[in-house]
Amino acid sequence: MHVQACCVLPIGSTEPHLYLNPASDVQLAEGMAAEAAAPLQVPVLPSLAYGFTPTVTAFPARVSLRLAPFLALLGERIAALHAQGYRRIVLVNGHGCQASFAALASAMTAELPGLQLKLHHWWSAPRTAACARGLAAVGQAAAWPEADLQELWQVGVAETRAQIQGPWR
């Protein structure tokens, strides 16, 4: 394997979303990553389906890890990928409560030679967020026309692909 090999690791959360599947965050992150990485021939790993979500503890179907085990699990996956030759890893985040990545990224890049990590919150990337704000101005999210959701998806895919392509440091 080439030492500069790149891969994508989607991360989501399992929690309720009204009438949607509790794994919506996971499915969106994985789908976004897969579509963005396909033309680049960059592998996308299976999603990390459970995150750190302390803000929704009262809801049924929520599966949250405590922060330390979540970061340890993510760190183990990153270390295993590094051992296999991956040096550029893009974490495509599908959930807002994954805020502790910065400290983990700093520790992992200091520990593992040549490792470069990028964290991409696909829904809050500048163009994607602007598109979503425009849709929100039109009406409720559940009432968005399908064509608008396709536009939001395509903008998200483009921004995710740009993160995978670089620039890397």
VMD Tcl script that builds the backbone (N, CA, C; Angstrom):
set m [mol new atoms 507]
animate dup $m
set s [atomselect $m all]
$s set {name element resname resid chain x y z} {
  {N N MET 1 A 0.858 -1.184 0.000}
  {CA C MET 1 A 0.000 0.000 0.000}
  {C C MET 1 A 0.897 1.237 0.000}
  {N N HIS 2 A 0.518 2.219 -0.753}
  {CA C HIS 2 A 1.258 3.481 -0.824}
  {C C HIS 2 A 1.179 4.192 0.518}
  {N N VAL 3 A 2.306 4.740 0.971}
  {CA C VAL 3 A 2.379 5.351 2.292}
  {C C VAL 3 A 1.464 6.568 2.447}
  {N N GLN 4 A 1.098 7.207 1.338}
  {CA C GLN 4 A 0.209 8.369 1.425}
  {C C GLN 4 A -1.258 7.975 1.281}
  {N N ALA 5 A -1.559 6.711 1.404}
  {CA C ALA 5 A -2.914 6.217 1.203}
  {C C ALA 5 A -3.922 6.982 2.058}
  {N N CYS 6 A -5.058 7.237 1.467}
  {CA C CYS 6 A -6.139 7.986 2.111}
  {C C CYS 6 A -7.348 7.075 2.269}
  {N N CYS 7 A -8.077 7.247 3.348}
  {CA C CYS 7 A -9.346 6.554 3.529}
  {C C CYS 7 A -10.304 7.487 4.265}
  {N N VAL 8 A -11.565 7.096 4.274}
  {CA C VAL 8 A -12.605 7.903 4.905}
  {C C VAL 8 A -13.299 7.061 5.966}
  {N N LEU 9 A -13.475 7.653 7.127}
  {CA C LEU 9 A -14.159 6.997 8.238}
  {C C LEU 9 A -15.377 7.836 8.629}
  {N N PRO 10 A -16.585 7.385 8.248}
  {CA C PRO 10 A -17.794 8.111 8.650}
  {C C PRO 10 A -18.119 7.859 10.129}
  {N N ILE 11 A -18.656 8.870 10.760}
  {CA C ILE 11 A -19.043 8.779 12.167}
  {C C ILE 11 A -20.433 9.373 12.314}
  {N N GLY 12 A -21.297 8.670 13.014}
  {CA C GLY 12 A -22.650 9.172 13.221}
  {C C GLY 12 A -23.073 9.005 14.656}
  {N N SER 13 A -24.355 8.888 14.834}
  {CA C SER 13 A -24.923 8.707 16.156}
  {C C SER 13 A -26.249 7.989 15.990}
  {N N THR 14 A -26.594 7.186 16.966}
  {CA C THR 14 A -27.880 6.497 16.936}
  {C C THR 14 A -28.777 7.167 17.966}
  {N N GLU 15 A -29.800 7.854 17.445}
  {CA C GLU 15 A -30.710 8.599 18.305}
  {C C GLU 15 A -31.991 8.885 17.533}
  {N N PRO 16 A -33.064 9.248 18.237}
  {CA C PRO 16 A -34.333 9.485 17.549}
  {C C PRO 16 A -34.321 10.745 16.688}
  {N N HIS 17 A -35.033 10.663 15.560}
  {CA C HIS 17 A -35.219 11.783 14.648}
  {C C HIS 17 A -36.672 11.783 14.180}
  {N N LEU 18 A -37.576 12.052 15.080}
  {CA C LEU 18 A -39.004 12.050 14.766}
  {C C LEU 18 A -39.390 10.776 14.041}
  {N N TYR 19 A -39.813 10.877 12.799}
  {CA C TYR 19 A -40.290 9.712 12.058}
  {C C TYR 19 A -39.174 9.009 11.280}
  {N N LEU 20 A -37.955 9.534 11.333}
  {CA C LEU 20 A -36.842 8.944 10.598}
  {C C LEU 20 A -36.195 7.809 11.387}
  {N N ASN 21 A -35.429 7.013 10.715}
  {CA C ASN 21 A -34.685 5.923 11.317}
  {C C ASN 21 A -33.729 6.480 12.382}
  {N N PRO 22 A -33.626 5.838 13.549}
  {CA C PRO 22 A -32.687 6.323 14.570}
  {C C PRO 22 A -31.227 6.357 14.097}
  {N N ALA 23 A -30.923 5.638 13.034}
  {CA C ALA 23 A -29.557 5.627 12.502}
  {C C ALA 23 A -29.366 6.646 11.376}
  {N N SER 24 A -30.251 7.627 11.277}
  {CA C SER 24 A -30.175 8.613 10.179}
  {C C SER 24 A -28.831 9.316 10.113}
  {N N ASP 25 A -28.282 9.730 11.248}
  {CA C ASP 25 A -26.984 10.418 11.250}
  {C C ASP 25 A -25.890 9.517 10.682}
  {N N VAL 26 A -25.946 8.249 11.028}
  {CA C VAL 26 A -24.971 7.275 10.557}
  {C C VAL 26 A -25.126 7.077 9.052}
  {N N GLN 27 A -26.352 6.854 8.615}
  {CA C GLN 27 A -26.609 6.582 7.199}
  {C C GLN 27 A -26.245 7.778 6.323}
  {N N LEU 28 A -26.537 8.974 6.777}
  {CA C LEU 28 A -26.202 10.159 5.995}
  {C C LEU 28 A -24.687 10.347 5.898}
  {N N ALA 29 A -23.974 10.175 7.001}
  {CA C ALA 29 A -22.516 10.321 6.967}
  {C C ALA 29 A -21.885 9.279 6.050}
  {N N GLU 30 A -22.351 8.047 6.139}
  {CA C GLU 30 A -21.779 6.989 5.312}
  {C C GLU 30 A -22.130 7.189 3.838}
  {N N GLY 31 A -23.371 7.556 3.555}
  {CA C GLY 31 A -23.778 7.797 2.173}
  {C C GLY 31 A -23.044 8.971 1.557}
  {N N MET 32 A -22.920 10.047 2.325}
  {CA C MET 32 A -22.200 11.235 1.864}
  {C C MET 32 A -20.748 10.873 1.564}
  {N N ALA 33 A -20.108 10.155 2.469}
  {CA C ALA 33 A -18.712 9.766 2.290}
  {C C ALA 33 A -18.545 8.852 1.075}
  {N N ALA 34 A -19.424 7.882 0.925}
  {CA C ALA 34 A -19.314 6.930 -0.185}
  {C C ALA 34 A -19.467 7.625 -1.531}
  {N N GLU 35 A -20.445 8.490 -1.647}
  {CA C GLU 35 A -20.653 9.180 -2.920}
  {C C GLU 35 A -19.504 10.137 -3.226}
  {N N ALA 36 A -18.992 10.807 -2.208}
  {CA C ALA 36 A -17.889 11.750 -2.415}
  {C C ALA 36 A -16.584 11.030 -2.770}
  {N N ALA 37 A -16.332 9.891 -2.170}
  {CA C ALA 37 A -15.056 9.196 -2.345}
  {C C ALA 37 A -15.013 8.306 -3.583}
  {N N ALA 38 A -16.154 7.876 -4.086}
  {CA C ALA 38 A -16.181 6.910 -5.193}
  {C C ALA 38 A -15.376 7.351 -6.412}
  {N N PRO 39 A -15.581 8.569 -6.935}
  {CA C PRO 39 A -14.810 8.933 -8.130}
  {C C PRO 39 A -13.310 9.094 -7.861}
  {N N LEU 40 A -12.943 9.235 -6.602}
  {CA C LEU 40 A -11.534 9.386 -6.230}
  {C C LEU 40 A -10.878 8.036 -5.944}
  {N N GLN 41 A -11.689 6.982 -5.940}
  {CA C GLN 41 A -11.244 5.626 -5.614}
  {C C GLN 41 A -10.582 5.559 -4.240}
  {N N VAL 42 A -11.181 6.284 -3.301}
  {CA C VAL 42 A -10.716 6.292 -1.921}
  {C C VAL 42 A -11.661 5.402 -1.117}
  {N N PRO 43 A -11.131 4.454 -0.358}
  {CA C PRO 43 A -12.008 3.556 0.394}
  {C C PRO 43 A -12.750 4.273 1.528}
  {N N VAL 44 A -13.985 3.857 1.721}
  {CA C VAL 44 A -14.814 4.343 2.817}
  {C C VAL 44 A -15.076 3.159 3.730}
  {N N LEU 45 A -14.705 3.304 4.983}
  {CA C LEU 45 A -14.886 2.224 5.947}
  {C C LEU 45 A -16.315 2.219 6.476}
  {N N PRO 46 A -16.744 1.123 7.076}
  {CA C PRO 46 A -18.060 1.124 7.721}
  {C C PRO 46 A -18.103 2.196 8.814}
  {N N SER 47 A -19.268 2.764 8.988}
  {CA C SER 47 A -19.448 3.858 9.949}
  {C C SER 47 A -19.238 3.426 11.381}
  {N N LEU 48 A -18.763 4.383 12.154}
  {CA C LEU 48 A -18.796 4.254 13.600}
  {C C LEU 48 A -20.179 4.750 13.993}
  {N N ALA 49 A -21.044 3.838 14.399}
  {CA C ALA 49 A -22.471 4.147 14.532}
  {C C ALA 49 A -22.867 4.754 15.873}
  {N N TYR 50 A -21.972 4.770 16.819}
  {CA C TYR 50 A -22.320 5.294 18.132}
  {C C TYR 50 A -21.350 6.392 18.502}
  {N N GLY 51 A -21.895 7.492 18.949}
  {CA C GLY 51 A -21.067 8.622 19.312}
  {C C GLY 51 A -21.295 9.044 20.742}
  {N N PHE 52 A -20.828 10.224 21.024}
  {CA C PHE 52 A -20.978 10.846 22.328}
  {C C PHE 52 A -22.116 11.848 22.214}
  {N N THR 53 A -23.267 11.521 22.764}
  {CA C THR 53 A -24.467 12.357 22.618}
  {C C THR 53 A -25.138 12.584 23.972}
  {N N PRO 54 A -24.510 13.350 24.844}
  {CA C PRO 54 A -25.063 13.527 26.187}
  {C C PRO 54 A -26.325 14.383 26.228}
  {N N THR 55 A -26.643 15.089 25.155}
  {CA C THR 55 A -27.769 16.026 25.184}
  {C C THR 55 A -29.118 15.376 24.926}
  {N N VAL 56 A -29.141 14.115 24.537}
  {CA C VAL 56 A -30.425 13.485 24.211}
  {C C VAL 56 A -30.680 12.242 25.056}
  {N N THR 57 A -30.247 12.261 26.283}
  {CA C THR 57 A -30.326 11.061 27.125}
  {C C THR 57 A -31.746 10.639 27.471}
  {N N ALA 58 A -32.695 11.543 27.386}
  {CA C ALA 58 A -34.065 11.206 27.782}
  {C C ALA 58 A -34.867 10.522 26.678}
  {N N PHE 59 A -34.319 10.407 25.493}
  {CA C PHE 59 A -35.072 9.873 24.367}
  {C C PHE 59 A -34.834 8.376 24.186}
  {N N PRO 60 A -35.897 7.627 23.862}
  {CA C PRO 60 A -35.707 6.201 23.578}
  {C C PRO 60 A -34.944 6.018 22.259}
  {N N ALA 61 A -34.313 4.891 22.108}
  {CA C ALA 61 A -33.550 4.513 20.916}
  {C C ALA 61 A -32.234 5.271 20.790}
  {N N ARG 62 A -31.860 6.028 21.794}
  {CA C ARG 62 A -30.589 6.737 21.778}
  {C C ARG 62 A -29.528 5.819 22.359}
  {N N VAL 63 A -28.451 5.643 21.623}
  {CA C VAL 63 A -27.331 4.862 22.113}
  {C C VAL 63 A -26.120 5.785 22.123}
  {N N SER 64 A -25.668 6.139 23.302}
  {CA C SER 64 A -24.542 7.055 23.440}
  {C C SER 64 A -23.436 6.389 24.236}
  {N N LEU 65 A -22.222 6.602 23.785}
  {CA C LEU 65 A -21.065 6.152 24.544}
  {C C LEU 65 A -20.618 7.283 25.467}
  {N N ARG 66 A -20.009 6.912 26.582}
  {CA C ARG 66 A -19.359 7.940 27.392}
  {C C ARG 66 A -18.167 8.459 26.591}
  {N N LEU 67 A -17.722 9.659 26.910}
  {CA C LEU 67 A -16.685 10.311 26.114}
  {C C LEU 67 A -15.391 9.498 26.045}
  {N N ALA 68 A -14.899 9.014 27.170}
  {CA C ALA 68 A -13.625 8.289 27.167}
  {C C ALA 68 A -13.675 7.027 26.299}
  {N N PRO 69 A -14.696 6.171 26.435}
  {CA C PRO 69 A -14.754 4.993 25.554}
  {C C PRO 69 A -14.932 5.362 24.077}
  {N N PHE 70 A -15.701 6.416 23.806}
  {CA C PHE 70 A -15.890 6.852 22.417}
  {C C PHE 70 A -14.549 7.259 21.808}
  {N N LEU 71 A -13.799 8.108 22.516}
  {CA C LEU 71 A -12.514 8.558 21.999}
  {C C LEU 71 A -11.520 7.400 21.899}
  {N N ALA 72 A -11.579 6.465 22.850}
  {CA C ALA 72 A -10.685 5.299 22.800}
  {C C ALA 72 A -11.012 4.434 21.580}
  {N N LEU 73 A -12.279 4.195 21.308}
  {CA C LEU 73 A -12.682 3.393 20.156}
  {C C LEU 73 A -12.253 4.071 18.855}
  {N N LEU 74 A -12.502 5.350 18.751}
  {CA C LEU 74 A -12.103 6.088 17.559}
  {C C LEU 74 A -10.580 6.075 17.409}
  {N N GLY 75 A -9.875 6.274 18.496}
  {CA C GLY 75 A -8.413 6.237 18.471}
  {C C GLY 75 A -7.874 4.880 18.043}
  {N N GLU 76 A -8.500 3.807 18.512}
  {CA C GLU 76 A -8.077 2.460 18.109}
  {C C GLU 76 A -8.285 2.236 16.617}
  {N N ARG 77 A -9.400 2.724 16.092}
  {CA C ARG 77 A -9.647 2.576 14.645}
  {C C ARG 77 A -8.619 3.363 13.846}
  {N N ILE 78 A -8.303 4.566 14.285}
  {CA C ILE 78 A -7.307 5.388 13.587}
  {C C ILE 78 A -5.931 4.718 13.654}
  {N N ALA 79 A -5.552 4.212 14.821}
  {CA C ALA 79 A -4.252 3.547 14.974}
  {C C ALA 79 A -4.169 2.296 14.094}
  {N N ALA 80 A -5.238 1.543 14.009}
  {CA C ALA 80 A -5.250 0.343 13.165}
  {C C ALA 80 A -5.100 0.715 11.693}
  {N N LEU 81 A -5.773 1.772 11.270}
  {CA C LEU 81 A -5.659 2.221 9.880}
  {C C LEU 81 A -4.237 2.703 9.586}
  {N N HIS 82 A -3.653 3.427 10.537}
  {CA C HIS 82 A -2.266 3.892 10.384}
  {C C HIS 82 A -1.327 2.688 10.244}
  {N N ALA 83 A -1.529 1.652 11.060}
  {CA C ALA 83 A -0.688 0.454 11.000}
  {C C ALA 83 A -0.805 -0.242 9.642}
  {N N GLN 84 A -1.930 -0.071 8.966}
  {CA C GLN 84 A -2.140 -0.670 7.643}
  {C C GLN 84 A -1.583 0.203 6.522}
  {N N GLY 85 A -1.052 1.381 6.844}
  {CA C GLY 85 A -0.443 2.234 5.843}
  {C C GLY 85 A -1.222 3.487 5.502}
  {N N TYR 86 A -2.383 3.664 6.102}
  {CA C TYR 86 A -3.155 4.883 5.833}
  {C C TYR 86 A -2.549 6.040 6.607}
  {N N ARG 87 A -2.247 7.116 5.902}
  {CA C ARG 87 A -1.652 8.282 6.538}
  {C C ARG 87 A -2.576 9.489 6.492}
  {N N ARG 88 A -3.537 9.464 5.602}
  {CA C ARG 88 A -4.508 10.561 5.476}
  {C C ARG 88 A -5.894 9.981 5.716}
  {N N ILE 89 A -6.487 10.402 6.810}
  {CA C ILE 89 A -7.803 9.876 7.192}
  {C C ILE 89 A -8.761 11.044 7.344}
  {N N VAL 90 A -9.860 10.948 6.614}
  {CA C VAL 90 A -10.907 11.966 6.705}
  {C C VAL 90 A -12.039 11.379 7.535}
  {N N LEU 91 A -12.375 12.039 8.625}
  {CA C LEU 91 A -13.513 11.652 9.453}
  {C C LEU 91 A -14.699 12.481 8.975}
  {N N VAL 92 A -15.708 11.814 8.426}
  {CA C VAL 92 A -16.913 12.512 7.968}
  {C C VAL 92 A -17.949 12.371 9.067}
  {N N ASN 93 A -18.192 13.475 9.757}
  {CA C ASN 93 A -19.067 13.473 10.919}
  {C C ASN 93 A -20.511 13.788 10.530}
  {N N GLY 94 A -21.420 12.949 10.996}
  {CA C GLY 94 A -22.835 13.146 10.721}
  {C C GLY 94 A -23.631 13.571 11.936}
  {N N HIS 95 A -22.957 13.971 13.007}
  {CA C HIS 95 A -23.669 14.348 14.227}
  {C C HIS 95 A -22.951 15.476 14.936}
  {N N GLY 96 A -23.708 16.379 15.512}
  {CA C GLY 96 A -23.130 17.584 16.103}
  {C C GLY 96 A -22.388 17.428 17.402}
  {N N CYS 97 A -22.603 16.389 18.151}
  {CA C CYS 97 A -22.007 16.295 19.491}
  {C C CYS 97 A -20.658 15.603 19.505}
  {N N GLN 98 A -19.978 15.570 18.414}
  {CA C GLN 98 A -18.672 14.921 18.375}
  {C C GLN 98 A -17.577 15.974 18.537}
  {N N ALA 99 A -17.713 16.822 19.518}
  {CA C ALA 99 A -16.851 18.001 19.654}
  {C C ALA 99 A -15.456 17.707 20.192}
  {N N SER 100 A -15.201 16.534 20.658}
  {CA C SER 100 A -13.912 16.247 21.293}
  {C C SER 100 A -12.875 15.711 20.330}
  {N N PHE 101 A -13.112 15.824 19.049}
  {CA C PHE 101 A -12.169 15.320 18.057}
  {C C PHE 101 A -10.848 16.073 18.072}
  {N N ALA 102 A -10.874 17.352 18.335}
  {CA C ALA 102 A -9.652 18.167 18.233}
  {C C ALA 102 A -8.553 17.630 19.142}
  {N N ALA 103 A -8.878 17.337 20.385}
  {CA C ALA 103 A -7.873 16.824 21.322}
  {C C ALA 103 A -7.381 15.451 20.877}
  {N N LEU 104 A -8.291 14.606 20.406}
  {CA C LEU 104 A -7.892 13.287 19.927}
  {C C LEU 104 A -6.985 13.409 18.705}
  {N N ALA 105 A -7.359 14.261 17.766}
  {CA C ALA 105 A -6.564 14.442 16.551}
  {C C ALA 105 A -5.151 14.919 16.901}
  {N N SER 106 A -5.058 15.843 17.813}
  {CA C SER 106 A -3.757 16.357 18.226}
  {C C SER 106 A -2.905 15.242 18.836}
  {N N ALA 107 A -3.491 14.454 19.705}
  {CA C ALA 107 A -2.759 13.366 20.354}
  {C C ALA 107 A -2.354 12.292 19.342}
  {N N MET 108 A -3.256 11.936 18.436}
  {CA C MET 108 A -2.969 10.874 17.463}
  {C C MET 108 A -1.888 11.302 16.469}
  {N N THR 109 A -1.959 12.537 15.999}
  {CA C THR 109 A -0.957 12.983 15.029}
  {C C THR 109 A 0.423 13.131 15.686}
  {N N ALA 110 A 0.454 13.421 16.978}
  {CA C ALA 110 A 1.732 13.479 17.691}
  {C C ALA 110 A 2.304 12.077 17.904}
  {N N GLU 111 A 1.426 11.099 18.094}
  {CA C GLU 111 A 1.845 9.733 18.405}
  {C C GLU 111 A 2.220 8.921 17.164}
  {N N LEU 112 A 1.514 9.137 16.054}
  {CA C LEU 112 A 1.681 8.286 14.871}
  {C C LEU 112 A 2.370 9.055 13.740}
  {N N PRO 113 A 3.581 8.665 13.381}
  {CA C PRO 113 A 4.359 9.391 12.372}
  {C C PRO 113 A 3.636 9.505 11.030}
  {N N GLY 114 A 3.588 10.724 10.512}
  {CA C GLY 114 A 3.019 10.955 9.195}
  {C C GLY 114 A 1.505 11.005 9.124}
  {N N LEU 115 A 0.833 10.778 10.235}
  {CA C LEU 115 A -0.627 10.769 10.218}
  {C C LEU 115 A -1.178 12.178 10.022}
  {N N GLN 116 A -2.136 12.290 9.114}
  {CA C GLN 116 A -2.868 13.533 8.918}
  {C C GLN 116 A -4.354 13.217 9.039}
  {N N LEU 117 A -5.036 13.923 9.910}
  {CA C LEU 117 A -6.472 13.734 10.118}
  {C C LEU 117 A -7.212 14.994 9.718}
  {N N LYS 118 A -8.359 14.786 9.086}
  {CA C LYS 118 A -9.272 15.894 8.818}
  {C C LYS 118 A -10.624 15.508 9.391}
  {N N LEU 119 A -11.252 16.456 10.043}
  {CA C LEU 119 A -12.616 16.258 10.518}
  {C C LEU 119 A -13.529 17.129 9.676}
  {N N HIS 120 A -14.479 16.487 9.015}
  {CA C HIS 120 A -15.414 17.203 8.145}
  {C C HIS 120 A -16.834 17.004 8.678}
  {N N HIS 121 A -17.417 18.069 9.218}
  {CA C HIS 121 A -18.819 18.052 9.645}
  {C C HIS 121 A -19.626 18.382 8.388}
  {N N TRP 122 A -20.104 17.379 7.690}
  {CA C TRP 122 A -20.655 17.609 6.353}
  {C C TRP 122 A -21.826 18.584 6.353}
  {N N TRP 123 A -22.680 18.549 7.348}
  {CA C TRP 123 A -23.885 19.386 7.352}
  {C C TRP 123 A -23.588 20.852 7.666}
  {N N SER 124 A -22.424 21.131 8.263}
  {CA C SER 124 A -22.120 22.516 8.619}
  {C C SER 124 A -20.986 23.107 7.785}
  {N N ALA 125 A -20.572 22.393 6.739}
  {CA C ALA 125 A -19.588 22.968 5.820}
  {C C ALA 125 A -20.221 24.198 5.169}
  {N N PRO 126 A -19.441 25.207 4.834}
  {CA C PRO 126 A -20.006 26.513 4.440}
  {C C PRO 126 A -21.095 26.480 3.365}
  {N N ARG 127 A -20.837 25.840 2.234}
  {CA C ARG 127 A -21.842 25.850 1.159}
  {C C ARG 127 A -23.059 24.999 1.514}
  {N N THR 128 A -22.821 23.880 2.194}
  {CA C THR 128 A -23.924 23.009 2.601}
  {C C THR 128 A -24.816 23.724 3.612}
  {N N ALA 129 A -24.204 24.372 4.588}
  {CA C ALA 129 A -24.980 25.101 5.599}
  {C C ALA 129 A -25.774 26.242 4.968}
  {N N ALA 130 A -25.162 26.938 4.006}
  {CA C ALA 130 A -25.875 28.028 3.324}
  {C C ALA 130 A -27.070 27.488 2.550}
  {N N CYS 131 A -26.892 26.360 1.901}
  {CA C CYS 131 A -28.000 25.737 1.160}
  {C C CYS 131 A -29.118 25.341 2.121}
  {N N ALA 132 A -28.769 24.758 3.260}
  {CA C ALA 132 A -29.772 24.345 4.247}
  {C C ALA 132 A -30.508 25.557 4.815}
  {N N ARG 133 A -29.775 26.649 5.070}
  {CA C ARG 133 A -30.437 27.863 5.575}
  {C C ARG 133 A -31.430 28.391 4.554}
  {N N GLY 134 A -31.069 28.316 3.287}
  {CA C GLY 134 A -31.988 28.749 2.237}
  {C C GLY 134 A -33.232 27.893 2.197}
  {N N LEU 135 A -33.079 26.604 2.404}
  {CA C LEU 135 A -34.245 25.711 2.420}
  {C C LEU 135 A -35.105 25.964 3.651}
  {N N ALA 136 A -34.450 26.225 4.788}
  {CA C ALA 136 A -35.189 26.474 6.027}
  {C C ALA 136 A -36.029 27.736 5.908}
  {N N ALA 137 A -35.556 28.690 5.145}
  {CA C ALA 137 A -36.316 29.931 4.964}
  {C C ALA 137 A -37.605 29.683 4.196}
  {N N VAL 138 A -37.619 28.610 3.393}
  {CA C VAL 138 A -38.794 28.285 2.585}
  {C C VAL 138 A -39.856 27.574 3.419}
  {N N GLY 139 A -39.457 26.775 4.385}
  {CA C GLY 139 A -40.442 26.035 5.177}
  {C C GLY 139 A -39.761 25.058 6.115}
  {N N GLN 140 A -40.553 24.208 6.710}
  {CA C GLN 140 A -40.050 23.208 7.637}
  {C C GLN 140 A -39.224 22.167 6.899}
  {N N ALA 141 A -38.244 21.606 7.582}
  {CA C ALA 141 A -37.371 20.610 6.959}
  {C C ALA 141 A -38.174 19.444 6.403}
  {N N ALA 142 A -39.163 18.985 7.123}
  {CA C ALA 142 A -39.940 17.840 6.667}
  {C C ALA 142 A -40.779 18.171 5.434}
  {N N ALA 143 A -40.959 19.447 5.143}
  {CA C ALA 143 A -41.772 19.853 4.001}
  {C C ALA 143 A -40.931 20.253 2.794}
  {N N TRP 144 A -39.601 20.136 2.889}
  {CA C TRP 144 A -38.757 20.515 1.761}
  {C C TRP 144 A -39.086 19.651 0.556}
  {N N PRO 145 A -39.194 20.262 -0.620}
  {CA C PRO 145 A -39.409 19.465 -1.827}
  {C C PRO 145 A -38.206 18.550 -2.081}
  {N N GLU 146 A -38.466 17.410 -2.693}
  {CA C GLU 146 A -37.401 16.443 -2.948}
  {C C GLU 146 A -36.262 17.063 -3.755}
  {N N ALA 147 A -36.576 17.901 -4.721}
  {CA C ALA 147 A -35.532 18.534 -5.533}
  {C C ALA 147 A -34.603 19.379 -4.675}
  {N N ASP 148 A -35.140 20.053 -3.641}
  {CA C ASP 148 A -34.306 20.852 -2.754}
  {C C ASP 148 A -33.370 19.963 -1.933}
  {N N LEU 149 A -33.890 18.824 -1.479}
  {CA C LEU 149 A -33.047 17.902 -0.718}
  {C C LEU 149 A -31.940 17.330 -1.596}
  {N N GLN 150 A -32.247 17.085 -2.873}
  {CA C GLN 150 A -31.212 16.602 -3.787}
  {C C GLN 150 A -30.136 17.662 -3.974}
  {N N GLU 151 A -30.542 18.922 -4.050}
  {CA C GLU 151 A -29.567 20.004 -4.168}
  {C C GLU 151 A -28.674 20.055 -2.925}
  {N N LEU 152 A -29.280 19.972 -1.755}
  {CA C LEU 152 A -28.525 19.980 -0.502}
  {C C LEU 152 A -27.538 18.814 -0.481}
  {N N TRP 153 A -27.985 17.645 -0.893}
  {CA C TRP 153 A -27.126 16.458 -0.919}
  {C C TRP 153 A -25.937 16.676 -1.856}
  {N N GLN 154 A -26.200 17.183 -3.057}
  {CA C GLN 154 A -25.131 17.379 -4.035}
  {C C GLN 154 A -24.104 18.411 -3.550}
  {N N VAL 155 A -24.571 19.459 -2.906}
  {CA C VAL 155 A -23.652 20.446 -2.345}
  {C C VAL 155 A -22.803 19.786 -1.256}
  {N N GLY 156 A -23.447 18.996 -0.405}
  {CA C GLY 156 A -22.724 18.281 0.648}
  {C C GLY 156 A -21.692 17.316 0.092}
  {N N VAL 157 A -22.052 16.592 -0.954}
  {CA C VAL 157 A -21.115 15.654 -1.583}
  {C C VAL 157 A -19.910 16.409 -2.143}
  {N N ALA 158 A -20.159 17.520 -2.808}
  {CA C ALA 158 A -19.062 18.301 -3.390}
  {C C ALA 158 A -18.104 18.795 -2.304}
  {N N GLU 159 A -18.650 19.282 -1.203}
  {CA C GLU 159 A -17.774 19.777 -0.125}
  {C C GLU 159 A -17.019 18.638 0.548}
  {N N THR 160 A -17.677 17.497 0.697}
  {CA C THR 160 A -17.007 16.340 1.288}
  {C C THR 160 A -15.882 15.859 0.376}
  {N N ARG 161 A -16.141 15.805 -0.935}
  {CA C ARG 161 A -15.106 15.384 -1.889}
  {C C ARG 161 A -13.910 16.341 -1.832}
  {N N ALA 162 A -14.176 17.620 -1.713}
  {CA C ALA 162 A -13.082 18.597 -1.631}
  {C C ALA 162 A -12.215 18.344 -0.398}
  {N N GLN 163 A -12.816 17.914 0.709}
  {CA C GLN 163 A -12.042 17.606 1.915}
  {C C GLN 163 A -11.166 16.373 1.694}
  {N N ILE 164 A -11.699 15.392 0.984}
  {CA C ILE 164 A -10.933 14.173 0.726}
  {C C ILE 164 A -9.757 14.470 -0.204}
  {N N GLN 165 A -9.984 15.290 -1.224}
  {CA C GLN 165 A -8.947 15.597 -2.207}
  {C C GLN 165 A -7.812 16.429 -1.622}
  {N N GLY 166 A -8.104 17.259 -0.700}
  {CA C GLY 166 A -7.041 18.103 -0.145}
  {C C GLY 166 A -7.442 19.554 -0.171}
  {N N PRO 167 A -6.555 20.435 0.084}
  {CA C PRO 167 A -5.128 20.172 0.293}
  {C C PRO 167 A -4.862 19.550 1.660}
  {N N TRP 168 A -3.809 18.763 1.685}
  {CA C TRP 168 A -3.304 18.198 2.939}
  {C C TRP 168 A -2.076 19.009 3.310}
  {N N ARG 169 A -1.723 18.998 4.552}
  {CA C ARG 169 A -0.563 19.800 4.977}
  {C C ARG 169 A 0.722 19.258 4.434}
}
mol reanalyze $m
mol bondsrecalc $m
mol representation Tube
mol addrep $m
